[in-house]
């Protein structure tokens, strides 16, 4: 078969397709350092978000308790003023005293509740600051890795551009129906639409081919001869 025959050209198309598949796989793969840096950034972002949400809830609870505490202290102050103005006998004095005591106990409970909440808020604020610092420290390294990966992907795409141009030239010189069928077979058969005959076997599925199939495939004529087992186009090289 001539080197410029249609099946030789289609075989070259498949070689280019396999190389382009490899380049696409390399492009899609993420280098491990970049993968780790992205994962680290995501972990920091998630933990920082969780910490800030928790801190917001604690601070809201603190503000509510402080507001309630201030209100209770105001009630105590008014009760004392009313006691001074209105408590002219022991019974009234006792009533005001009981109310002031009850308000005082409530205020003490609120202060006891506030102490651990304020400590918790301080811890959360410190942790949020640590996470922001870690995020800032990671940012330059991540930017460097992203730039390196962008250059890597750009190089792969440049490499593939020449292959795609050669493929387009070859495809334009082939029968469109044959190319379309080849593309369909290739998609269905894990990237191989064309299989070479070696030692009387289809290299696509390793089945032993009948002699008449080998002879027709060796002629390199259209329509293409297919493997009776896997359905790939068959080509006899050499």
Steps between C-alpha positions, in 0.01 A plus 500: 500500500637843409596733781258753354210256489174583683554242770853619568359851539220376723755310707692825542174671604461241772858553619426872525171432678677284758764766552229766539318276748822476699548877493142557614550254785822676601323835481219376723738352755592732787857491633514371856652819653221707346237248607630514858514881498144527371383247758677699770335821387159333495557357848599843633202666331258244641643513850511880497140516383390255772698692762355836399145361496550353847657825623210700363256277689698531825528879465128523434434302817739726693327815374161359598620405848671837548179675396299285742755560774485875447122485510506300823741747661272786395210319664707462820585872499136597455394257772747661742375847409140390555600335827650825622191696398217265585612244762376657824438179690674168555263306276560726199871503572498119495310490172746733331789313657378168361461649153846658509651172619326305222625748240850481648504121481383518139778748420759272661381206291531710186853607596591136561362409158688785335845405629543175300333654196747788498787255538358294214470812284864589570613148405295507181630845409858385553440188289345706221805728503732197481307360205513832316875513556537145365291596199717806431815290532368240256387751239839576336592130475161416352528785248844373398370145453197623305730698268722197448198285418363760262834496317496119497149490353591768246798294386284192459244695298772643278633149448152378408439786255741358245349154540148631448612688189662187354191296587270746327714485185495121498127477568430739212671254264293201617150378423268681743283193564804292586626767740158532664476124550856492633412772754192306613698177541777684684258649750343159559828309521707692756683719249588239237302511178769335291689182588814361337521136395805331653568128482156443359335660802307821559710711735182665626342188651769231436262274311644271232373633166380281208740496207248658261452794744877548517529491122221756444643729767845476339357640176421827677188570297176669594269422666729417792519144623390461863607253762218246532554497876545861616374691195811717461639587159790270412828607345795294382824696528823406325 
